[in-house]
C-alpha cells in the first residue's frame, strides 16, 4: 500500500467535478421532477378530499330536498283528502236537499193534480148526474137549481167519506 | 505484487491507472445518471428514472435517519454521488483486471518513463537478487487504491469541519472539550481517526477482494467455484461498502451540524 498525495488530489478533483456535473445535469432536474410529482399527488389528494366533501354536501342537500318533497306530497295528499271529504259532504248535502225539494215538489204536484182531478171529476159527475137525473126523472128542473142540488148531495157524500 | 504505472511529470507523480479508472468510473456514473434523467416524466417515469428515484429515496432515508431532514435536504446530491460513484468503482475491478508485464527497463507512456520500470528500480531489484521485471496493474477498482479512498474521506472531513465551523461555531469548539477539558486529547485523536478509518475501511475491503480474486485465479481450474462465489460476494461487499461510506458521511455531517438547541 502506498499513498501518493498526487493521487489524493486527483481523486478529490475528480469526485468534485463528478459531483458538480451530476448535481447540475442529472440530480437537479430529477429532484425537480420528484418535487413536482409530490405536489401533483398532494394536489390530487386535496382535490379528491374537496370533491368528497362536495359530494357529501350534495347528498345532504338532495336528502333534504327529498324530505321536503315527501312532506309536500303528504301535505298535498292530506289537503286533497280534506277537500274530497268536504266536497263529498257538500255533494251529499246538495243531493239530500235536492231530493227533499223534489219530494216536496212531487207531493205538491200530486196534491194539485189530485185537486184538479177531483174538480174535474166533480164537474163531470155533476153534469153527468144532471143528465142522468134529467133522463131518469124527466122532470123540468132548472139547470141552476139542479146544480145546487147535486152540490148539496155531493157535499153530503164527501162529508160522509 | 502489482506495481502502479506512475510517470513523473516534473515532480508530479501521475498514477495513470488511477486517472484511467477514476475517469471510467465517473464516466459510467455520469452516463448512467444522464440517461436515467434524460426523459424525465412526472406522471409516467421510465424504468431507469424509477431506479434513480429509488436511489434518491434510499439516500433520503439515510439522511433522515442520521440528522434533521430540514438541514439534511442539501446533502442528497452529495449522498447520491457518493453512493453511485463508490458502488460503480467497487464493481469495476470484479469482472477482469489488466496487467502488463515488463522485462525491459524504461518502458514509456506518452514519452515518459514509468517509474516502476526505470533503470534505477530494475538495478535495485537485481541488487536484491530478484528478477528485474515489473507487473503493472492498469485496470482495477479505483477504490482499491488507498489514495483514492483517502481523497474521498478528506473531502468529507473538510466538508464536515467547514459545516461545523460555519453553521455550529459554538458547538464545534465546545465538542472538543466534552464532557470535560481532560478529554481534549481523546477528542483530537477521534477527530483524526474518523477520516482515516472512513477511507481505510473502504480501501481495505475492496483491495482484499481483489487480492483474493488474484489468488483464486492462481488456483487455475479448481479456483473457478471459489471465484464464482467470491465474485458474487464481492458485489454484495461493494454495495455494502458504498452504503457504509455514505451513511458514515451523513453521520459525521449530522454530528457536526447538530446544535443541541433542542435538548
Interface residues (C-beta under 8 A of the other chain):
Chain A: X1 X2 X3 X4 X5 X6 X7 X8 X9 X10 X11 X12 X14 X15 X16 X17 X18 X19 X21 X22 X23 X25 X26 X27 X28 X29 X30 X31 X33 X34 X36 X37 X40
Chain B: X4 X6 X12 X13 X14 X15 X18 X19 X22 X23 X26 X29 X30 X33 X34 X36 X37 X40 X41 X42 X43 X45 X49 X52 X53 X56 X76 X77 X78 X80 X81 X84 X85 X142 X145 X146 X147 X148 X150 X151 X152 X154 X155 X203 X207
